[in-house]
Amino acid sequence: MSVLATLRQDRAGDWTNLDDYLRELRHRETGALAALTHVLSAPPSEQKELAGHAGAEAVLVEVAADLRVPKGARLGAARSLLEAGIQEPFIGHLFAGAGDLVTDPRLGAFGRKLVESGLPCALRLGGEATQISLAAGAFARAVHAAASAVGSGRVKELLASAPELHAGALAGSFAVGLGELPDGHRAGWARLLEQTCAAHRRAPAAAKRLGMAPAWPPNLPDAFAPMIREAEQSSTGVRSEDAAAAPAAKKPAAEPGEPAEARTQRSTSQPSRSVGPPIRKSAVRKSMGTVVEVPTVLPPKPMEAMAGRGGIRPAERARMERKEEALRFDSRGRRIPRADRWADKQFQWETPVLPSTALPPPARALPAPGPFASRVRSLFEDRPEAVDRLCAAAEALAAVRGEAALVREIQAELGRSMWRHKIPPREQLNRLRGIVEDGTHPAPWRAAAGLLLAFFVSGGT
């Protein structure tokens, strides 16, 4: 199957068939959820193949409606179902649980299809969304997202067929701004939010990690934000009943032959151990002071004399203190060696001649390229538009600075050594010759072309 190759990308899993994959997807395995994200970029035929497998519709609807699943996997499940042409009642359940995805651009045009077909079907299904519950809140969130996809006017037309006092429809109209909540429904939502917030704060940390505690804040539109804040303020004093924070009292160990009733009575009759006040600091005992560690300083140690060396001899000391003789050079500039350089007792290395400290003269910089340097270079690159661009630049320079300045700039550019003894291609020479002979071109064009033609024809002289 081709869809299995798409699902097995990045080595997310090694499934032999779609039944194995759907089994892991039903259990929310990490690899199966990551593989479902690849379906978004798969061809429509592969998406239809996944959703058309036996038993895949129910699993994909559950994954798309699960807010704990990554958004990419939810979009992949919803896109596959819509590509396969999901029908009632699955499309109603898909809108009620995953209607908040219709504004995602990765869903494409299927977002509008989900609203147009899923919203009326969800109203006919009824269920928990008809009463004030978290399912009705999810329905309201889907209606709020649908208004962004098809417009509030179309949502109002679709909600017209809702049963009377439908909690999800009323909450959705309130979220979109089409109406206010009735007093009874407002009080019911406030009570539900307060109970949900208190249950979330009372749940242990382990229950929150496993998803066994109600999620907070709930998946409700922005219009319910004031009610959510009031619920959080009213549940400020609620604390978590974590077993690690409040461990149970340790039961006493059973003695041999003691019945269970006696052990229970003994545990209840034992007085609880009272914790006394902390030990006060003695008023009689004085402080011993503070220990300060100072750096250790060792006395200076003289260097010991080396064995076998009795010091510097007088002859050596005299030779070391003798002033160096002046350097002497012959007529060719070579250094004259010392007369005693081969003496056995007065041997001394010659002082090396160091290079001069005078800095060399600065190098001469090349002249800056003129305004026609790149234009003339393009002639030798044999570009068809080189002559026209050069003449157009010459016309612009002549209009700003005059024709005399144009002639000086071209002559200065041609006077550079790099253009000497260089001849452009024959086609470029023919274009220059055509401009000079044709009288329809402006005067700057003919002047520039004439100077270039004369220079290159004469061999760069």
Buried (B, 14 or more C-beta within 10 A) or exposed (E): BEBBEBBBBEEBBEBEEBEBBBBBBBEBBEBBBBBBBBBBEBEEEBBBBBBBBEEBBEBBBBBBBBBEBBEBBBBBBBBBBBBBEBEBBBBBBBBBBBBBBBBBEBBEEBBBBBBBBBBBBBBEBEBBBBBBBBBBBBBBBBBBBBBBBBEBEBBBEBBEEBEEEBBBBBBBBBBBEBEEBEEEBBEBBBEBBBEBBBBBBBBBEEBBEEEEBBEBBBEBBEBBEEBBEBBBEBBEEBEBEBEEEEEEEEEEEEEEEEEEEEBEEEEEEEEEEEEEEEEEEEEEEEEEEEEEEEEEEEEEEEEEEEEEEEEEEEEEEEEEEEEEEEEEEEEEEEEEEBEEEEEEEBEBEEEEEEEEEEEEEEEEEEEEEBBBBEBBBBBBEEBEEBBEEBBBBBBEBBEEEEBEEBBEBBEEBBEBEEBEEEEBBEEBBEBBBEBBEEEEBBEBBBBBBBBBBEBBEEEBE
